[in-house]
Amino acid sequence: MKIFTLILALFIMTQANAKKFYKWVDADGNTHYSEKKPANKQTSEVKVYANTPTGAQTTYQSRKDKEKAAQEETNSELTQEQKDVEEYNKKEKERVQKAQDKANCKIAKKNLATLQATVRVRQKDPTTGEYIRLDDTQRLEMMKKAKQAIKKLCH
């Protein structure tokens, strides 16, 4: 009696996990499968049993989940490390820019002093390589640019 009950329980569980699918062949000879029975087609019923995970499958899946979680944690740590590197690079870039600005400030102040002290200013022509004397409007324009550079660089 116990064996009969056990077999009946297994049969009921198996039937509960089974899904019905229908199989039919169209006019072109192609085989189709569907959960819904098509109208006006001769079909055969195909039973598909649900795959319940075994102990080995669940162990494998939980191990995969743990590995994925560990990888995500590593990625977040790398992200923090990358943020630290980016912050360092940003600060270093600012430091270098300040040093360049300081040097350019000195040059701009020297140029302004030269332009103010000298009435006759000459400049080398980049195309010919000859020196050209600047008139007063050109000299005043260069003084204006030097003052703007000082204002921008010497803060």
Phi and psi in degrees as GROMACS dihedral restraints (atoms count N, CA, C in turn):
[ dihedral_restraints ]
;  ai    aj    ak    al  type     phi  dphi    fc
    3     4     5     6     1   -64.0    20    10
    4     5     6     7     1   -39.3    20    10
    6     7     8     9     1   -65.9    20    10
    7     8     9    10     1   -41.5    20    10
    9    10    11    12     1   -62.1    20    10
   10    11    12    13     1   -42.8    20    10
   12    13    14    15     1   -64.0    20    10
   13    14    15    16     1   -40.9    20    10
   15    16    17    18     1   -64.3    20    10
   16    17    18    19     1   -44.9    20    10
   18    19    20    21     1   -64.9    20    10
   19    20    21    22     1   -40.6    20    10
   21    22    23    24     1   -63.5    20    10
   22    23    24    25     1   -42.6    20    10
   24    25    26    27     1   -63.4    20    10
   25    26    27    28     1   -42.9    20    10
   27    28    29    30     1   -63.8    20    10
   28    29    30    31     1   -39.8    20    10
   30    31    32    33     1   -64.4    20    10
   31    32    33    34     1   -43.3    20    10
   33    34    35    36     1   -65.2    20    10
   34    35    36    37     1   -42.0    20    10
   36    37    38    39     1   -64.4    20    10
   37    38    39    40     1   -40.7    20    10
   39    40    41    42     1   -65.2    20    10
   40    41    42    43     1   -43.2    20    10
   42    43    44    45     1   -67.5    20    10
   43    44    45    46     1   -33.2    20    10
   45    46    47    48     1   -67.7    20    10
   46    47    48    49     1   -32.9    20    10
   48    49    50    51     1   -83.4    20    10
   49    50    51    52     1   -11.6    20    10
   51    52    53    54     1   -77.6    20    10
   52    53    54    55     1   140.9    20    10
   54    55    56    57     1  -115.1    20    10
   55    56    57    58     1   143.0    20    10
   57    58    59    60     1   -93.0    20    10
   58    59    60    61     1   132.6    20    10
   60    61    62    63     1  -130.2    20    10
   61    62    63    64     1   153.2    20    10
   63    64    65    66     1  -115.1    20    10
   64    65    66    67     1   141.4    20    10
   66    67    68    69     1  -120.4    20    10
   67    68    69    70     1   132.7    20    10
   69    70    71    72     1  -149.2    20    10
   70    71    72    73     1   161.3    20    10
   72    73    74    75     1  -115.2    20    10
   73    74    75    76     1   128.0    20    10
   75    76    77    78     1   -82.7    20    10
   76    77    78    79     1  -178.0    20    10
   78    79    80    81     1   -63.2    20    10
   79    80    81    82     1   -27.0    20    10
   81    82    83    84     1   -86.0    20    10
   82    83    84    85     1    -1.8    20    10
   84    85    86    87     1    90.6    20    10
   85    86    87    88     1     8.3    20    10
   87    88    89    90     1   -84.0    20    10
   88    89    90    91     1   135.3    20    10
   90    91    92    93     1   -89.9    20    10
   91    92    93    94     1   134.6    20    10
   93    94    95    96     1  -124.4    20    10
   94    95    96    97     1   153.1    20    10
   96    97    98    99     1  -128.9    20    10
   97    98    99   100     1   141.6    20    10
   99   100   101   102     1  -155.4    20    10
  100   101   102   103     1   155.3    20    10
  102   103   104   105     1   -80.6    20    10
  103   104   105   106     1   -21.9    20    10
  105   106   107   108     1  -104.1    20    10
  106   107   108   109     1   139.8    20    10
  108   109   110   111     1   -76.5    20    10
  109   110   111   112     1   122.7    20    10
  111   112   113   114     1   -72.4    20    10
  112   113   114   115     1   148.3    20    10
  114   115   116   117     1   -76.8    20    10
  115   116   117   118     1   145.4    20    10
  117   118   119   120     1    58.2    20    10
  118   119   120   121     1    30.7    20    10
  120   121   122   123     1  -128.7    20    10
  121   122   123   124     1   142.6    20    10
  123   124   125   126     1   -81.7    20    10
  124   125   126   127     1   121.5    20    10
  126   127   128   129     1  -122.0    20    10
  127   128   129   130     1   160.0    20    10
  129   130   131   132     1  -122.6    20    10
  130   131   132   133     1   144.1    20    10
  132   133   134   135     1   -84.9    20    10
  133   134   135   136     1   132.9    20    10
  135   136   137   138     1  -118.8    20    10
  136   137   138   139     1   126.4    20    10
  138   139   140   141     1   -99.0    20    10
  139   140   141   142     1   132.1    20    10
  141   142   143   144     1  -120.0    20    10
  142   143   144   145     1   127.6    20    10
  144   145   146   147     1   -94.9    20    10
  145   146   147   148     1   136.2    20    10
  147   148   149   150     1   -65.5    20    10
  148   149   150   151     1   140.4    20    10
  150   151   152   153     1   -91.7    20    10
  151   152   153   154     1   106.5    20    10
  153   154   155   156     1   -88.1    20    10
  154   155   156   157     1   135.9    20    10
  156   157   158   159     1   -67.3    20    10
  157   158   159   160     1   140.2    20    10
  159   160   161   162     1   -86.8    20    10
  160   161   162   163     1   175.0    20    10
  162   163   164   165     1   -59.8    20    10
  163   164   165   166     1   -40.1    20    10
  165   166   167   168     1   -66.2    20    10
  166   167   168   169     1   -38.4    20    10
  168   169   170   171     1   -67.4    20    10
  169   170   171   172     1   -42.2    20    10
  171   172   173   174     1   -67.4    20    10
  172   173   174   175     1   -37.5    20    10
  174   175   176   177     1   -63.2    20    10
  175   176   177   178     1   -43.5    20    10
  177   178   179   180     1   -61.9    20    10
  178   179   180   181     1   -44.0    20    10
  180   181   182   183     1   -65.3    20    10
  181   182   183   184     1   -43.0    20    10
  183   184   185   186     1   -66.0    20    10
  184   185   186   187     1   -34.8    20    10
  186   187   188   189     1   -66.1    20    10
  187   188   189   190     1   -41.4    20    10
  189   190   191   192     1   -62.7    20    10
  190   191   192   193     1   -40.2    20    10
  192   193   194   195     1   -63.5    20    10
  193   194   195   196     1   -41.4    20    10
  195   196   197   198     1   -65.1    20    10
  196   197   198   199     1   -41.1    20    10
  198   199   200   201     1   -64.2    20    10
  199   200   201   202     1   -39.9    20    10
  201   202   203   204     1   -64.3    20    10
  202   203   204   205     1   -42.9    20    10
  204   205   206   207     1   -63.3    20    10
  205   206   207   208     1   -41.2    20    10
  207   208   209   210     1   -64.3    20    10
  208   209   210   211     1   -40.1    20    10
  210   211   212   213     1   -64.6    20    10
  211   212   213   214     1   -41.8    20    10
  213   214   215   216     1   -63.8    20    10
  214   215   216   217     1   -39.1    20    10
  216   217   218   219     1   -64.3    20    10
  217   218   219   220     1   -42.3    20    10
  219   220   221   222     1   -62.0    20    10
  220   221   222   223     1   -42.4    20    10
  222   223   224   225     1   -62.1    20    10
  223   224   225   226     1   -39.1    20    10
  225   226   227   228     1   -68.7    20    10
  226   227   228   229     1   -34.7    20    10
  228   229   230   231     1   -66.8    20    10
  229   230   231   232     1   -41.9    20    10
  231   232   233   234     1   -62.8    20    10
  232   233   234   235     1   -37.9    20    10
  234   235   236   237     1   -62.4    20    10
  235   236   237   238     1   -42.6    20    10
  237   238   239   240     1   -64.7    20    10
  238   239   240   241     1   -41.1    20    10
  240   241   242   243     1   -63.7    20    10
  241   242   243   244     1   -41.7    20    10
  243   244   245   246     1   -63.9    20    10
  244   245   246   247     1   -38.0    20    10
  246   247   248   249     1   -62.7    20    10
  247   248   249   250     1   -41.0    20    10
  249   250   251   252     1   -62.9    20    10
  250   251   252   253     1   -42.3    20    10
  252   253   254   255     1   -64.2    20    10
  253   254   255   256     1   -43.4    20    10
  255   256   257   258     1   -62.7    20    10
  256   257   258   259     1   -40.8    20    10
  258   259   260   261     1   -63.1    20    10
  259   260   261   262     1   -43.2    20    10
  261   262   263   264     1   -61.9    20    10
  262   263   264   265     1   -45.4    20    10
  264   265   266   267     1   -62.0    20    10
  265   266   267   268     1   -38.6    20    10
  267   268   269   270     1   -64.0    20    10
  268   269   270   271     1   -45.6    20    10
  270   271   272   273     1   -65.0    20    10
  271   272   273   274     1   -40.1    20    10
  273   274   275   276     1   -64.8    20    10
  274   275   276   277     1   -40.5    20    10
  276   277   278   279     1   -62.8    20    10
  277   278   279   280     1   -42.4    20    10
  279   280   281   282     1   -63.3    20    10
  280   281   282   283     1   -40.5    20    10
  282   283   284   285     1   -63.1    20    10
  283   284   285   286     1   -45.0    20    10
  285   286   287   288     1   -64.1    20    10
  286   287   288   289     1   -40.6    20    10
  288   289   290   291     1   -63.7    20    10
  289   290   291   292     1   -40.5    20    10
  291   292   293   294     1   -62.9    20    10
  292   293   294   295     1   -41.1    20    10
  294   295   296   297     1   -64.8    20    10
  295   296   297   298     1   -41.1    20    10
  297   298   299   300     1   -65.8    20    10
  298   299   300   301     1   -41.9    20    10
  300   301   302   303     1   -61.6    20    10
  301   302   303   304     1   -39.5    20    10
  303   304   305   306     1   -64.0    20    10
  304   305   306   307     1   -44.5    20    10
  306   307   308   309     1   -65.6    20    10
  307   308   309   310     1   -42.7    20    10
  309   310   311   312     1   -67.9    20    10
  310   311   312   313     1   -31.0    20    10
  312   313   314   315     1   -62.7    20    10
  313   314   315   316     1   -44.7    20    10
  315   316   317   318     1   -59.4    20    10
  316   317   318   319     1   -44.5    20    10
  318   319   320   321     1   -64.5    20    10
  319   320   321   322     1   -42.6    20    10
  321   322   323   324     1   -63.7    20    10
  322   323   324   325     1   -40.2    20    10
  324   325   326   327     1   -65.5    20    10
  325   326   327   328     1   -41.2    20    10
  327   328   329   330     1   -64.0    20    10
  328   329   330   331     1   -42.8    20    10
  330   331   332   333     1   -62.5    20    10
  331   332   333   334     1   -43.2    20    10
  333   334   335   336     1   -62.9    20    10
  334   335   336   337     1   -42.9    20    10
  336   337   338   339     1   -62.3    20    10
  337   338   339   340     1   -41.0    20    10
  339   340   341   342     1   -65.3    20    10
  340   341   342   343     1   -44.3    20    10
  342   343   344   345     1   -65.3    20    10
  343   344   345   346     1   -34.2    20    10
  345   346   347   348     1   -76.0    20    10
  346   347   348   349     1   -34.0    20    10
  348   349   350   351     1   -82.2    20    10
  349   350   351   352     1   -28.0    20    10
  351   352   353   354     1  -107.6    20    10
  352   353   354   355     1   128.7    20    10
  354   355   356   357     1   -84.1    20    10
  355   356   357   358     1   -39.1    20    10
  357   358   359   360     1   -99.3    20    10
  358   359   360   361     1   109.2    20    10
  360   361   362   363     1  -114.7    20    10
  361   362   363   364     1   135.6    20    10
  363   364   365   366     1  -123.6    20    10
  364   365   366   367     1   152.9    20    10
  366   367   368   369     1  -137.4    20    10
  367   368   369   370     1   144.7    20    10
  369   370   371   372     1   -80.3    20    10
  370   371   372   373     1   128.4    20    10
  372   373   374   375     1   -75.6    20    10
  373   374   375   376     1   122.7    20    10
  375   376   377   378     1   -67.3    20    10
  376   377   378   379     1   -25.5    20    10
  378   379   380   381     1   -82.9    20    10
  379   380   381   382     1   -41.7    20    10
  381   382   383   384     1   -99.6    20    10
  382   383   384   385     1   -24.3    20    10
  384   385   386   387     1    85.2    20    10
  385   386   387   388     1     0.4    20    10
  387   388   389   390     1   -88.5    20    10
  388   389   390   391     1   153.9    20    10
  390   391   392   393     1   -84.2    20    10
  391   392   393   394     1   136.3    20    10
  393   394   395   396     1  -121.0    20    10
  394   395   396   397     1   135.9    20    10
  396   397   398   399     1   -82.5    20    10
  397   398   399   400     1   131.4    20    10
  399   400   401   402     1   -88.9    20    10
  400   401   402   403     1   140.9    20    10
  402   403   404   405     1   -82.1    20    10
  403   404   405   406     1   177.5    20    10
  405   406   407   408     1   -64.3    20    10
  406   407   408   409     1   -37.6    20    10
  408   409   410   411     1   -66.1    20    10
  409   410   411   412     1   -38.6    20    10
  411   412   413   414     1   -66.8    20    10
  412   413   414   415     1   -40.3    20    10
  414   415   416   417     1   -64.1    20    10
  415   416   417   418     1   -43.4    20    10
  417   418   419   420     1   -64.5    20    10
  418   419   420   421     1   -37.2    20    10
  420   421   422   423     1   -64.0    20    10
  421   422   423   424     1   -42.0    20    10
  423   424   425   426     1   -66.0    20    10
  424   425   426   427     1   -36.8    20    10
  426   427   428   429     1   -63.5    20    10
  427   428   429   430     1   -41.1    20    10
  429   430   431   432     1   -61.8    20    10
  430   431   432   433     1   -44.4    20    10
  432   433   434   435     1   -64.4    20    10
  433   434   435   436     1   -38.7    20    10
  435   436   437   438     1   -64.9    20    10
  436   437   438   439     1   -40.4    20    10
  438   439   440   441     1   -65.4    20    10
  439   440   441   442     1   -40.0    20    10
  441   442   443   444     1   -63.6    20    10
  442   443   444   445     1   -41.3    20    10
  444   445   446   447     1   -63.8    20    10
  445   446   447   448     1   -40.9    20    10
  447   448   449   450     1   -63.4    20    10
  448   449   450   451     1   -43.1    20    10
  450   451   452   453     1   -62.4    20    10
  451   452   453   454     1   -39.8    20    10
  453   454   455   456     1   -74.8    20    10
  454   455   456   457     1   -42.3    20    10
  456   457   458   459     1   -92.0    20    10
  457   458   459   460     1   -27.5    20    10
  459   460   461   462     1  -101.9    20    10
  460   461   462   463     1    63.8    20    10
